[in-house]
C-alpha cells in the first residue's frame, strides 16, 4: 500500500536520504525543514503519515506533534518521530506527545518501511470510519461530540502471551494500574484463553519457546472476532526480520527488550485508546443508521446512504478518489425465484446473498442494496486487478453453493452477474462511476450471465 509521507527535518541531508528511501518504495514524499512549515503543509496537503525529527531549532518535534494532535483536521494523522535520542524516556516523551512510534537514527530501511505501511493501513481504515460518520451527519443524524476526545481507559483488559513466568509476572505488575492482565503461556501449543474478542489489546512475545509467535499474530488477524484488536509484540533488540514479519502480519506496534515500564505503558495506552475510539465510531454509527440507512431485508446499507457516501468519496477534496472501484451485481433471473417459491423465500435468498458478500469483502469496503435484486460494493484503495479478483470470488461464492430456504428440501441454485467500474478521467463523479458499472453489468448479462465484466 502506498501513502503520502511528510518528512520533517532541519538537516537537508537527512531529508534527502529519507526522501530517496521512501520514493524507492513508491511512497509519495513531501518535505519540510522546520516545524511551522510542516504544520502549514499538513493543513494544505493532508499527508497520510508524518516522519518528524525531534531536535529542530525553534519548534521541536514534540511541540509539532502536540499541535498536530490538537488540530481536529490533523489529529488522526499517524506521526513517527525520528531522532538520534535513544533513551526510553525520550521514546516515552514522544509517545506522550501523541506520536504513534519512535525510530532511532540511523533509521534502518526494513523497520521504517514496515512501520509506514502498517500505519498507512490503519489510517485507511480510520479515514473510512470517519467518512461514514460524516455521511451519517449529512443525513442529519447526530453522533455526538468528537469521539476522539475523552476516551476512557477504565476496565481495560489485556491478554499477555508469554511462556516465561518471570517475564509474564513483571509485565503484569508493570500494567496493573492500567489494565487487567491475563496470561496465556500457550502450554498446549496454541491459545487456550476463551472469549478473545473481549480484550482491548494482545501483547505477544516473539521469543516463545515452543510456539511461533508470528503464527499467533496471523491467526488473530485471520479471525473475524479478533482481527480489529491491536497487537503489541515483544521483540529482541536488533531482531529486524521478526519485527518486519510481525508488522506485515498485522501487528500494530512493538517494543524491544529489555522492556522499559514507562514505554510499555505509553504504547499500551495509545493502542487501547485508538482501539476504543474506532469501536465507538463503529458502535455509534451502527446505532444511528440501522433504521434510517439500512435495508430491512438484507441488513446492508440502502441506496440513499450509498449515494451520499459515494458522493463524499468521489468529492474533489478526496485525494484518493482515483483509486475507487465499484462492483454492481444483479442476481440472474431472480423473478423466477419469487414466482416459483414466493416472496418470503426470495427475501431469504436476498438475506443470505447479503451475508455471503459481506463475509467476502474488507472492513473498508461498503456493500449496499441498490434496489430489487441489484447490489453495489464500493471499494476504496483498489485497482482493477484486485476488483476482478474480488468479483470472481463473490461470483463463485454465490454460484457454487445453492441457497437453502424454509419449507423446501431442495436448495435453490442462484447465480450473479457483476459489472466493474474504476474511477478514472471519465468516471470522476459518483453518477458517472455508477453508470459505468451499470454498463459493465449490462454487458455481463448480454454475454450470458453468471460472469464478471468491466469496460475499463
KEDORO-298629 format. One record per residue (C-alpha): residue number from 1; residue in one letter; x, y, z. Coordinates in steps of 0.1 Angstrom, whole numbers. Example, Ala and Ser with C-alpha at 12.3 -4.5 7.8 and 13.67 -1.06 7.14 Angstrom:
<nodes>
+-----+---+-------+-------+-------+
!   k ! r !     x !     y !     z !
+-----+---+-------+-------+-------+
!   1 ! a !   123 !   -45 !    78 !
!   2 ! s !   137 !   -11 !    71 !
+-----+---+-------+-------+-------+
</nodes>
This chain:
<nodes>
+-----+---+-------+-------+-------+
!   k ! r !     x !     y !     z !
+-----+---+-------+-------+-------+
!   1 ! x !     0 !     0 !     0 !
!   2 ! x !    13 !    34 !    -9 !
!   3 ! x !     9 !    66 !    10 !
!   4 ! x !    17 !   103 !    11 !
!   5 ! x !    45 !   108 !    36 !
!   6 ! x !    57 !   142 !    50 !
!   7 ! x !    94 !   141 !    60 !
!   8 ! x !   103 !   169 !    85 !
!   9 ! x !   140 !   175 !    94 !
!  10 ! x !   162 !   206 !    97 !
!  11 ! x !   192 !   188 !    82 !
!  12 ! x !   189 !   187 !    44 !
!  13 ! x !   210 !   155 !    41 !
!  14 ! x !   186 !   136 !    64 !
!  15 ! x !   156 !   149 !    44 !
!  16 ! x !   171 !   138 !    11 !
!  17 ! x !   181 !   104 !    25 !
!  18 ! x !   146 !    96 !    38 !
!  19 ! x !   130 !   110 !     6 !
!  20 ! x !   151 !    87 !   -16 !
!  21 ! x !   144 !    57 !     6 !
!  22 ! x !   106 !    62 !     6 !
!  23 ! x !   104 !    72 !   -30 !
!  24 ! x !   122 !    39 !   -40 !
!  25 ! x !    93 !    21 !   -22 !
!  26 ! x !    68 !    41 !   -42 !
!  27 ! x !    57 !    64 !   -15 !
!  28 ! x !    47 !   100 !   -24 !
!  29 ! x !    70 !   122 !    -4 !
!  30 ! x !    66 !   158 !     8 !
!  31 ! x !    93 !   176 !    28 !
!  32 ! x !    96 !   204 !    53 !
!  33 ! x !   127 !   219 !    71 !
!  34 ! x !   111 !   232 !   102 !
!  35 ! x !    80 !   228 !   124 !
!  36 ! x !    59 !   257 !   112 !
!  37 ! x !    64 !   247 !    75 !
!  38 ! x !    54 !   212 !    85 !
!  39 ! x !    22 !   224 !   101 !
!  40 ! x !    14 !   246 !    70 !
!  41 ! x !    19 !   216 !    47 !
!  42 ! x !    -2 !   194 !    68 !
!  43 ! x !   -30 !   219 !    68 !
!  44 ! x !   -29 !   222 !    30 !
!  45 ! x !   -18 !   188 !    17 !
!  46 ! x !   -32 !   164 !    43 !
!  47 ! x !    -4 !   138 !    42 !
!  48 ! x !   -11 !   102 !    53 !
!  49 ! x !    19 !    99 !    76 !
!  50 ! x !    44 !   124 !    92 !
!  51 ! x !    80 !   114 !    98 !
!  52 ! x !    91 !   140 !   123 !
!  53 ! x !   126 !   149 !   136 !
!  54 ! x !   127 !   158 !   173 !
!  55 ! x !   157 !   181 !   176 !
!  56 ! x !   149 !   211 !   155 !
!  57 ! x !   155 !   248 !   162 !
!  58 ! x !   126 !   270 !   172 !
!  59 ! x !    97 !   245 !   175 !
!  60 ! x !   109 !   210 !   183 !
!  61 ! x !    93 !   178 !   172 !
!  62 ! x !    74 !   172 !   205 !
!  63 ! x !    57 !   206 !   201 !
!  64 ! x !    49 !   200 !   165 !
!  65 ! x !    33 !   166 !   174 !
!  66 ! x !    12 !   182 !   201 !
!  67 ! x !    -1 !   208 !   177 !
!  68 ! x !    -9 !   181 !   151 !
!  69 ! x !   -29 !   163 !   178 !
!  70 ! x !   -46 !   195 !   190 !
!  71 ! x !   -60 !   203 !   155 !
!  72 ! x !   -92 !   184 !   147 !
!  73 ! x !   -83 !   183 !   110 !
!  74 ! x !   -49 !   166 !   116 !
!  75 ! x !   -54 !   148 !   149 !
!  76 ! x !   -57 !   114 !   132 !
!  77 ! x !   -26 !   116 !   110 !
!  78 ! x !    -1 !    90 !   122 !
!  79 ! x !    32 !   105 !   134 !
!  80 ! x !    65 !    87 !   136 !
!  81 ! x !    93 !   106 !   154 !
!  82 ! x !   128 !   101 !   141 !
!  83 ! x !   157 !   112 !   162 !
!  84 ! x !   192 !   104 !   175 !
!  85 ! x !   179 !   102 !   210 !
!  86 ! x !   177 !    66 !   221 !
!  87 ! x !   168 !    66 !   258 !
!  88 ! x !   135 !    51 !   269 !
!  89 ! x !   125 !    84 !   285 !
!  90 ! x !   128 !   101 !   251 !
!  91 ! x !   106 !    75 !   234 !
!  92 ! x !    80 !    79 !   262 !
!  93 ! x !    81 !   117 !   258 !
!  94 ! x !    74 !   112 !   221 !
!  95 ! x !    46 !    88 !   227 !
!  96 ! x !    30 !   110 !   253 !
!  97 ! x !    32 !   139 !   229 !
!  98 ! x !     9 !   119 !   206 !
!  99 ! x !    34 !   101 !   184 !
! 100 ! x !    25 !    66 !   171 !
! 101 ! x !    61 !    54 !   170 !
! 102 ! x !    97 !    65 !   177 !
! 103 ! x !   125 !    54 !   154 !
! 104 ! x !   162 !    60 !   162 !
! 105 ! x !   188 !    73 !   138 !
! 106 ! x !   203 !    59 !   117 !
! 107 ! x !   169 !    46 !   105 !
! 108 ! x !   170 !    10 !    92 !
! 109 ! x !   151 !     5 !    59 !
! 110 ! x !   131 !   -26 !    67 !
! 111 ! x !   116 !   -14 !   101 !
! 112 ! x !   109 !    20 !    85 !
! 113 ! x !    90 !     6 !    55 !
! 114 ! x !    71 !   -19 !    77 !
! 115 ! x !    61 !     8 !   101 !
! 116 ! x !    50 !    32 !    74 !
! 117 ! x !    29 !     6 !    56 !
! 118 ! x !    13 !    -6 !    89 !
! 119 ! x !     3 !    30 !    98 !
! 120 ! x !    -9 !    36 !    63 !
! 121 ! x !   -32 !     6 !    65 !
! 122 ! x !   -45 !    18 !    98 !
! 123 ! x !   -52 !    54 !    85 !
! 124 ! x !   -72 !    40 !    56 !
! 125 ! x !   -94 !    22 !    80 !
! 126 ! x !   -98 !    52 !   103 !
! 127 ! x !  -105 !    75 !    74 !
! 128 ! x !  -132 !    52 !    61 !
! 129 ! x !  -149 !    51 !    96 !
! 130 ! x !  -148 !    89 !    98 !
! 131 ! x !  -161 !    92 !    63 !
! 132 ! x !  -191 !    70 !    72 !
! 133 ! x !  -196 !    92 !   103 !
! 134 ! x !  -196 !   123 !    80 !
! 135 ! x !  -222 !   105 !    58 !
! 136 ! x !  -244 !   100 !    88 !
! 137 ! x !  -241 !   137 !    97 !
! 138 ! x !  -251 !   146 !    62 !
! 139 ! x !  -283 !   127 !    68 !
! 140 ! x !  -290 !   148 !    99 !
! 141 ! x !  -281 !   121 !   123 !
! 142 ! x !  -263 !   132 !   154 !
! 143 ! x !  -233 !   111 !   165 !
! 144 ! x !  -224 !   133 !   195 !
! 145 ! x !  -192 !   153 !   201 !
! 146 ! x !  -158 !   145 !   189 !
! 147 ! x !  -153 !   109 !   199 !
! 148 ! x !  -115 !   111 !   197 !
! 149 ! x !  -115 !   132 !   229 !
! 150 ! x !  -120 !   119 !   264 !
! 151 ! x !  -117 !    82 !   256 !
! 152 ! x !  -118 !    63 !   289 !
! 153 ! x !   -93 !    35 !   295 !
! 154 ! x !  -111 !    22 !   326 !
! 155 ! x !  -118 !   -15 !   327 !
! 156 ! x !   -92 !   -23 !   300 !
! 157 ! x !   -83 !   -60 !   295 !
! 158 ! x !   -50 !   -72 !   281 !
! 159 ! x !   -40 !  -107 !   271 !
! 160 ! x !    -3 !  -113 !   275 !
! 161 ! x !    11 !  -143 !   256 !
! 162 ! x !    43 !  -152 !   273 !
! 163 ! x !    57 !  -186 !   284 !
! 164 ! x !    85 !  -173 !   306 !
! 165 ! x !    68 !  -169 !   340 !
! 166 ! x !    92 !  -143 !   355 !
! 167 ! x !    88 !  -120 !   325 !
! 168 ! x !    50 !  -125 !   324 !
! 169 ! x !    48 !  -116 !   361 !
! 170 ! x !    70 !   -85 !   357 !
! 171 ! x !    49 !   -72 !   327 !
! 172 ! x !    17 !   -79 !   346 !
! 173 ! x !    30 !   -58 !   375 !
! 174 ! x !    40 !   -30 !   352 !
! 175 ! x !     5 !   -28 !   338 !
! 176 ! x !   -16 !   -34 !   370 !
! 177 ! x !   -27 !     2 !   373 !
! 178 ! x !   -37 !     4 !   336 !
! 179 ! x !   -55 !   -29 !   329 !
! 180 ! x !   -65 !   -63 !   340 !
! 181 ! x !   -38 !   -86 !   325 !
! 182 ! x !   -45 !  -123 !   318 !
! 183 ! x !   -15 !  -145 !   309 !
! 184 ! x !   -17 !  -173 !   283 !
! 185 ! x !    15 !  -195 !   284 !
! 186 ! x !     4 !  -214 !   253 !
! 187 ! x !    13 !  -246 !   271 !
! 188 ! x !   -10 !  -266 !   248 !
! 189 ! x !     8 !  -252 !   217 !
! 190 ! x !   -20 !  -227 !   210 !
! 191 ! x !   -40 !  -200 !   227 !
! 192 ! x !   -63 !  -215 !   253 !
! 193 ! x !   -79 !  -183 !   266 !
! 194 ! x !  -116 !  -181 !   259 !
! 195 ! x !  -136 !  -150 !   246 !
! 196 ! x !  -106 !  -134 !   229 !
! 197 ! x !  -129 !  -108 !   214 !
! 198 ! x !  -134 !   -92 !   249 !
! 199 ! x !   -98 !   -80 !   251 !
! 200 ! x !   -86 !   -44 !   243 !
! 201 ! x !   -50 !   -54 !   235 !
! 202 ! x !   -29 !   -85 !   228 !
! 203 ! x !     7 !   -85 !   239 !
! 204 ! x !    26 !  -113 !   222 !
! 205 ! x !    62 !  -124 !   228 !
! 206 ! x !    80 !  -133 !   197 !
! 207 ! x !   105 !  -153 !   218 !
! 208 ! x !    82 !  -181 !   229 !
! 209 ! x !   100 !  -215 !   234 !
! 210 ! x !    77 !  -239 !   216 !
! 211 ! x !    52 !  -218 !   197 !
! 212 ! x !    57 !  -194 !   168 !
! 213 ! x !    45 !  -160 !   180 !
! 214 ! x !    42 !  -148 !   144 !
! 215 ! x !    17 !  -176 !   137 !
! 216 ! x !    -3 !  -165 !   166 !
! 217 ! x !    -4 !  -130 !   152 !
! 218 ! x !   -15 !  -144 !   119 !
! 219 ! x !   -43 !  -164 !   135 !
! 220 ! x !   -56 !  -135 !   155 !
! 221 ! x !   -57 !  -114 !   123 !
! 222 ! x !   -75 !  -141 !   104 !
! 223 ! x !  -103 !  -145 !   129 !
! 224 ! x !  -134 !  -122 !   124 !
! 225 ! x !  -137 !  -119 !   162 !
! 226 ! x !  -101 !  -106 !   168 !
! 227 ! x !   -90 !   -90 !   136 !
! 228 ! x !   -96 !   -55 !   148 !
! 229 ! x !   -80 !   -58 !   182 !
! 230 ! x !   -45 !   -43 !   183 !
! 231 ! x !   -14 !   -65 !   188 !
! 232 ! x !    17 !   -53 !   205 !
! 233 ! x !    47 !   -76 !   200 !
! 234 ! x !    77 !   -81 !   223 !
! 235 ! x !   109 !   -84 !   201 !
! 236 ! x !   145 !   -88 !   209 !
! 237 ! x !   166 !   -57 !   201 !
! 238 ! x !   182 !   -60 !   167 !
! 239 ! x !   159 !   -88 !   155 !
! 240 ! x !   148 !   -68 !   124 !
! 241 ! x !   135 !   -98 !   105 !
! 242 ! x !   109 !  -108 !   131 !
! 243 ! x !    99 !   -72 !   136 !
! 244 ! x !    92 !   -67 !    99 !
! 245 ! x !    73 !  -100 !    96 !
! 246 ! x !    52 !   -91 !   126 !
! 247 ! x !    42 !   -58 !   111 !
! 248 ! x !    35 !   -74 !    78 !
! 249 ! x !    12 !   -99 !    95 !
! 250 ! x !    -8 !   -72 !   112 !
! 251 ! x !     9 !   -63 !   145 !
! 252 ! x !     1 !   -27 !   153 !
! 253 ! x !    30 !   -18 !   175 !
! 254 ! x !    62 !   -33 !   190 !
! 255 ! x !    85 !   -28 !   219 !
! 256 ! x !   121 !   -41 !   222 !
! 257 ! x !   137 !   -59 !   251 !
! 258 ! x !   148 !   -50 !   277 !
! 259 ! x !   113 !   -37 !   283 !
! 260 ! x !   110 !    -2 !   299 !
! 261 ! x !    79 !     1 !   321 !
! 262 ! x !    70 !    37 !   311 !
! 263 ! x !    74 !    29 !   274 !
! 264 ! x !    53 !    -2 !   277 !
! 265 ! x !    25 !    17 !   294 !
! 266 ! x !    27 !    46 !   269 !
! 267 ! x !    24 !    22 !   239 !
! 268 ! x !    -3 !     1 !   256 !
! 269 ! x !   -24 !    33 !   264 !
! 270 ! x !   -20 !    45 !   228 !
! 271 ! x !   -32 !    12 !   213 !
! 272 ! x !   -61 !     8 !   237 !
! 273 ! x !   -73 !    44 !   233 !
! 274 ! x !   -71 !    41 !   195 !
! 275 ! x !   -90 !     8 !   195 !
! 276 ! x !  -117 !    21 !   217 !
! 277 ! x !  -121 !    52 !   195 !
! 278 ! x !  -125 !    30 !   165 !
! 279 ! x !  -150 !     8 !   183 !
! 280 ! x !  -170 !    38 !   195 !
! 281 ! x !  -172 !    51 !   159 !
! 282 ! x !  -185 !    18 !   147 !
! 283 ! x !  -210 !    14 !   176 !
! 284 ! x !  -224 !    49 !   173 !
! 285 ! x !  -227 !    47 !   136 !
! 286 ! x !  -243 !    13 !   138 !
! 287 ! x !  -269 !    25 !   163 !
! 288 ! x !  -276 !    57 !   143 !
! 289 ! x !  -281 !    42 !   109 !
! 290 ! x !  -297 !     8 !   114 !
! 291 ! x !  -332 !    21 !   108 !
! 292 ! x !  -325 !    52 !    87 !
! 293 ! x !  -299 !    39 !    63 !
! 294 ! x !  -300 !     1 !    61 !
! 295 ! x !  -322 !   -22 !    41 !
! 296 ! x !  -347 !   -41 !    62 !
! 297 ! x !  -344 !   -74 !    43 !
! 298 ! x !  -306 !   -77 !    39 !
! 299 ! x !  -292 !   -55 !    67 !
! 300 ! x !  -269 !   -38 !    41 !
! 301 ! x !  -268 !    -1 !    36 !
! 302 ! x !  -296 !    12 !    14 !
! 303 ! x !  -294 !    32 !   -18 !
! 304 ! x !  -298 !    66 !    -1 !
! 305 ! x !  -268 !    60 !    22 !
! 306 ! x !  -248 !    46 !    -7 !
! 307 ! x !  -254 !    77 !   -28 !
! 308 ! x !  -244 !   101 !    -1 !
! 309 ! x !  -213 !    80 !     9 !
! 310 ! x !  -202 !    77 !   -27 !
! 311 ! x !  -206 !   115 !   -33 !
! 312 ! x !  -183 !   121 !    -3 !
! 313 ! x !  -158 !    95 !   -15 !
! 314 ! x !  -157 !   110 !   -50 !
! 315 ! x !  -156 !   146 !   -40 !
! 316 ! x !  -128 !   168 !   -53 !
! 317 ! x !  -114 !   172 !   -18 !
! 318 ! x !  -107 !   135 !   -16 !
! 319 ! x !   -72 !   128 !   -30 !
! 320 ! x !   -78 !    90 !   -32 !
! 321 ! x !  -109 !    91 !   -54 !
! 322 ! x !   -90 !    79 !   -84 !
! 323 ! x !   -84 !    46 !   -65 !
! 324 ! x !  -121 !    37 !   -60 !
! 325 ! x !  -135 !     6 !   -76 !
! 326 ! x !  -172 !    -2 !   -78 !
! 327 ! x !  -189 !   -35 !   -83 !
! 328 ! x !  -226 !   -36 !   -94 !
! 329 ! x !  -242 !   -70 !   -90 !
! 330 ! x !  -275 !   -84 !  -102 !
! 331 ! x !  -290 !  -118 !   -93 !
! 332 ! x !  -297 !  -137 !  -125 !
! 333 ! x !  -334 !  -144 !  -133 !
! 334 ! x !  -344 !  -136 !   -97 !
! 335 ! x !  -380 !  -131 !  -107 !
! 336 ! x !  -383 !  -169 !  -112 !
! 337 ! x !  -374 !  -174 !   -76 !
! 338 ! x !  -402 !  -151 !   -64 !
! 339 ! x !  -427 !  -166 !   -89 !
! 340 ! x !  -418 !  -202 !   -81 !
! 341 ! x !  -412 !  -201 !   -43 !
! 342 ! x !  -429 !  -169 !   -32 !
! 343 ! x !  -416 !  -136 !   -20 !
! 344 ! x !  -408 !  -148 !    15 !
! 345 ! x !  -384 !  -173 !     0 !
! 346 ! x !  -370 !  -146 !   -22 !
! 347 ! x !  -363 !  -125 !     8 !
! 348 ! x !  -344 !  -154 !    24 !
! 349 ! x !  -322 !  -157 !    -7 !
! 350 ! x !  -315 !  -119 !    -6 !
! 351 ! x !  -306 !  -121 !    31 !
! 352 ! x !  -282 !  -150 !    25 !
! 353 ! x !  -268 !  -133 !    -5 !
! 354 ! x !  -260 !  -102 !    15 !
! 355 ! x !  -244 !  -123 !    42 !
! 356 ! x !  -221 !  -140 !    17 !
! 357 ! x !  -209 !  -108 !     1 !
! 358 ! x !  -204 !   -92 !    35 !
! 359 ! x !  -181 !  -121 !    45 !
! 360 ! x !  -161 !  -118 !    13 !
! 361 ! x !  -151 !   -81 !    14 !
! 362 ! x !  -128 !   -60 !    35 !
! 363 ! x !  -137 !   -38 !    65 !
! 364 ! x !  -131 !    -7 !    45 !
! 365 ! x !  -154 !   -18 !    16 !
! 366 ! x !  -191 !    -8 !    17 !
! 367 ! x !  -219 !   -31 !     5 !
! 368 ! x !  -254 !   -17 !    -3 !
! 369 ! x !  -286 !   -29 !   -18 !
! 370 ! x !  -292 !    -7 !   -48 !
! 371 ! x !  -327 !   -18 !   -55 !
! 372 ! x !  -346 !   -51 !   -60 !
! 373 ! x !  -320 !   -77 !   -67 !
! 374 ! x !  -292 !   -52 !   -75 !
! 375 ! x !  -263 !   -47 !   -51 !
! 376 ! x !  -233 !   -24 !   -51 !
! 377 ! x !  -199 !   -27 !   -34 !
! 378 ! x !  -177 !     4 !   -31 !
! 379 ! x !  -140 !    -5 !   -27 !
! 380 ! x !  -116 !    23 !   -18 !
! 381 ! x !   -79 !    19 !   -24 !
! 382 ! x !   -82 !    -8 !   -51 !
! 383 ! x !   -71 !   -13 !   -87 !
! 384 ! x !   -89 !   -31 !  -115 !
! 385 ! x !   -69 !   -63 !  -110 !
! 386 ! x !   -79 !   -66 !   -73 !
! 387 ! x !  -115 !   -56 !   -81 !
! 388 ! x !  -117 !   -85 !  -106 !
! 389 ! x !  -103 !  -109 !   -81 !
! 390 ! x !  -129 !  -100 !   -55 !
! 391 ! x !  -157 !  -100 !   -81 !
! 392 ! x !  -148 !  -136 !   -92 !
! 393 ! x !  -146 !  -147 !   -56 !
! 394 ! x !  -181 !  -133 !   -50 !
! 395 ! x !  -195 !  -149 !   -82 !
! 396 ! x !  -182 !  -183 !   -72 !
! 397 ! x !  -194 !  -179 !   -36 !
! 398 ! x !  -229 !  -173 !   -48 !
! 399 ! x !  -230 !  -198 !   -77 !
! 400 ! x !  -211 !  -227 !   -62 !
! 401 ! x !  -234 !  -232 !   -31 !
! 402 ! x !  -272 !  -234 !   -36 !
! 403 ! x !  -294 !  -214 !   -13 !
! 404 ! x !  -315 !  -232 !    14 !
! 405 ! x !  -349 !  -219 !    21 !
! 406 ! x !  -375 !  -226 !    47 !
! 407 ! x !  -401 !  -253 !    38 !
! 408 ! x !  -382 !  -268 !    10 !
! 409 ! x !  -358 !  -297 !     9 !
! 410 ! x !  -343 !  -286 !   -24 !
! 411 ! x !  -318 !  -258 !   -23 !
! 412 ! x !  -322 !  -230 !   -49 !
! 413 ! x !  -294 !  -226 !   -75 !
! 414 ! x !  -287 !  -189 !   -78 !
! 415 ! x !  -260 !  -171 !   -99 !
! 416 ! x !  -249 !  -135 !  -101 !
! 417 ! x !  -237 !  -112 !  -129 !
! 418 ! x !  -212 !   -85 !  -119 !
! 419 ! x !  -201 !   -52 !  -136 !
! 420 ! x !  -169 !   -34 !  -126 !
! 421 ! x !  -160 !     2 !  -129 !
! 422 ! x !  -128 !    20 !  -118 !
! 423 ! x !  -126 !    57 !  -111 !
! 424 ! x !  -105 !    75 !  -138 !
! 425 ! x !  -107 !   105 !  -160 !
! 426 ! x !  -142 !    98 !  -173 !
! 427 ! x !  -155 !    84 !  -140 !
! 428 ! x !  -148 !   113 !  -117 !
! 429 ! x !  -182 !   116 !  -102 !
! 430 ! x !  -204 !    92 !   -83 !
! 431 ! x !  -231 !    92 !  -110 !
! 432 ! x !  -205 !    85 !  -138 !
! 433 ! x !  -190 !    57 !  -118 !
! 434 ! x !  -224 !    41 !  -112 !
! 435 ! x !  -233 !    45 !  -148 !
! 436 ! x !  -201 !    28 !  -159 !
! 437 ! x !  -206 !    -1 !  -136 !
! 438 ! x !  -242 !    -5 !  -148 !
! 439 ! x !  -230 !    -6 !  -184 !
! 440 ! x !  -205 !   -33 !  -175 !
! 441 ! x !  -232 !   -52 !  -157 !
! 442 ! x !  -254 !   -50 !  -188 !
! 443 ! x !  -225 !   -64 !  -208 !
! 444 ! x !  -222 !   -93 !  -184 !
! 445 ! x !  -259 !  -101 !  -188 !
! 446 ! x !  -257 !   -98 !  -226 !
! 447 ! x !  -227 !  -122 !  -226 !
! 448 ! x !  -247 !  -150 !  -209 !
! 449 ! x !  -250 !  -141 !  -172 !
! 450 ! x !  -230 !  -156 !  -143 !
! 451 ! x !  -199 !  -137 !  -152 !
! 452 ! x !  -178 !  -107 !  -144 !
! 453 ! x !  -173 !   -78 !  -169 !
! 454 ! x !  -155 !   -45 !  -169 !
! 455 ! x !  -153 !   -18 !  -196 !
! 456 ! x !  -121 !    -1 !  -183 !
+-----+---+-------+-------+-------+
</nodes>
